[in-house]
């Protein structure tokens, strides 16, 4: 009768390691996803502002009062 509780104990102990490892893996994947999202968002913003930086001379010549009126 003592053998049965020992088997249950072994199963529980082995299951805990797998559960902890899968939780750590999911947090690791979440961290990678967040890093990817930050990088792509930054890249999109830089891509949108690149023409403004490249055409700064043209932008300096624009009279914004005429555009507003």
BELLINNOR-V134170 format. One record per backbone hydrogen bond with DSSP energy under -1.0 kcal/mol. NH is the residue of the N-H (numbers start at 1). CO is the residue of the C=O. E is the energy in kcal/mol with one decimal. If there is no record, write none. Layout:
{{NH,CO,E} {NH,CO,E}}
This chain:
{{6,2,-1.3} {7,3,-1.9} {8,4,-2.0} {9,5,-2.3} {10,6,-2.3} {11,7,-2.4} {12,8,-2.6} {13,9,-2.5} {14,10,-2.4} {15,11,-2.1} {16,12,-2.1} {17,13,-1.2} {18,14,-1.3} {19,15,-2.5} {20,16,-2.6} {21,17,-2.2} {22,18,-2.4} {23,19,-2.0} {24,20,-2.4} {25,21,-2.2} {26,22,-2.1} {27,23,-2.0} {28,24,-2.1} {29,25,-2.5} {30,26,-2.1} {31,27,-2.2} {32,28,-2.0} {33,29,-2.4} {34,30,-2.5} {35,31,-2.1} {36,32,-2.4} {37,33,-2.5} {38,34,-2.3} {39,35,-2.1} {40,36,-2.6} {41,37,-2.3} {42,38,-2.3} {43,39,-2.3} {44,40,-2.2} {45,41,-2.2} {46,42,-2.6} {47,43,-2.2} {48,44,-2.0} {49,45,-1.8} {50,46,-1.1} {53,49,-2.0} {54,50,-2.5} {55,51,-2.3} {59,55,-2.0} {60,56,-1.9} {67,63,-1.1} {68,64,-2.3} {69,65,-2.0}}
